[in-house]
Amino acid sequence: MKRTARTAVCILGLAAAAVPLGSCATNPATGESQLSLIGQGREIEIGRQGAEQVRQTIGVYRDSALEAYVAGVGQSLAKVSERPDLPWSYQVVDEPVVNAFALPGGFIFVTRGILPYLENEAQLAIIMGHETGHVTARHSVEQMSRQELAQIGLGLGSIFVKPIQQYGQLFGAGLQVLFLKYSRDDENQADGLGIRYAVKDGYDPYQAIGVFQMLDRQSEAAGGSGVPSWLATHPAPADRVEHIRQQIDTLPPSERSGRVARDAYLRHIDGIVFGSDPRDGFFRGGLFLHPNLAFRIQFPDGWKTQNMPAAVAAQSPDQDAILELTLADSAGSREAAARAFFSSQGMQASRVSSTTIHGFPATTGLFTVSTQQGQLEGEAAFIDYGGHVYRILGYTTAGSLSRYRSTFESTIGSFDRLTDSSALNVKPMRVQVYTPDHATTIAQLARTKASPVDVQTLAIMNQMQADDQIPAGRTIKWVTGQKPPGSGS
């Protein structure tokens, strides 16, 4: 009798522990024996905490009809899974990258960035079914159980994955599960479960092939430098296509077809934001402008800048200093936010005082703090503006503050109201569901119907080649609007 790798790890883990720390149980989705030190209640608690942090740091895409649609498709999949009793949640996050991810306990997220690249509801179900499979198979829970054994010194060595990656100050402990890397076996298993749930729910399983072919093309178009995030921890799409095709071919003939629901899907993504939304902030050189919050701030020339969901930041050319702007967790009070920061554990504060920055009430001060990576020193400012409290931190390695202090002060002092009407009125690109009135191709149509994105992108998002014939009356997806400021030509 063959013993699976998971079973071997499970037996080894409990033998090494020699104490009743947990148990090995047969997973109802996979039929495999699985190490489990984390019960379902704790699993749900971890997932719920992480899901709340996703909503706070990344944000949910605000389209009530789309939210309800995606949730409905997901909940239908959950009902046919082996763990229908979990508090399943399916949401769209306001993130332009092509991605989808699952948190323990049944909290599933797809990005708005992946939706324009899918062709129909069946493909959406395949993606969400895959993430549902990670939860039903308890892949994250199994990895966390392995890490817990490693952390209490059971000496199981290279069997266990590396410790969870930290992600600065943007994410808390509940969200660290996003950095657990699934194995190839986990991914293949989730593929199979995703197809299983899609088939049970009446969808066409062959739509999975189109999904992975699209992801493969997108990766190639980016020259390997812009691989979709959903591929970062997944096997190569070309390999998966063949593996998935073989899985589908083993299904009974009656299960190899099903509904696609293309028209319903396209109706729900019509008008969705495409790419980065300049309303959430953009750069003009080192100048950062945020139309929705109506502020501007000048970062130093030559520093590497990045606009992230929860922060906008810049790194010095020598990579030894950081400037970071976030909304403070202040309960509405600048004084409370400043007090909490300057009095936090390991913090030594000096020269804390009240002032104004361009007329806005502010609290500023210097600080030194000890971290796991060593001692840092810097300057912090908390600014009242527009009903929010903004926290601006400039920090560097111990002994380097004198080198960067004037730069920190200059950036903090540049925070101001945004009054440029061209920036305040900038609009995002959007997906338009469009039906040509005559037979054409993507390449031909692009000559007469302008788009801010290139022909190759339009072809990939429609899962066709640029020169493929589009019959008259065939609905396609197009991108309208203007290229976001700062995105290049």
Buried (B, 14 or more C-beta within 10 A) or exposed (E): EEEBEBBEBBBBBBEBBEEEBBEBEEBEBBEBBBBBBBEBEBBBBBBBBBBBBBBBBBBBBEBEEBBEBBBEBBBBBBEBBBBEEBEBBBBBBBBBBBBBBBBBBBBBBBBBBBBBBBBBBBBBBBBBBBBBBBBBBBBBBBBBBBBBBBEEEBEBEEBBBEEBEEEEEBBBEBBBBBBBEBBEBBBBBBBBBBBBBBBBBBBBBBBBBBBBBBBBBBBBBEEEEEBBBBBEBBBEBBBBBEBBBEBBEEBEEEBBBBBBBBEEBBBBBBBBBBBBBBBBBBBEEBBBBBBEBBBBBBBBEEBEBEBBBBBBBBBBEEEEBBBBBBBBEBEEBBBBBBBBBBEEEEEEBEEBEEEEBEEBBBBBBBBBBEEEEEEBBBBBBBBBBEEBBBBBBBBBBEEBBEBBBEBBBEBBBBBBEBEEEEBBEBBBBBBBBBEBEEEBBBBBBBEEBEBBBEBBBBBBBBBBBBEEEBEEEEBBBBBBBEBBBBBEE
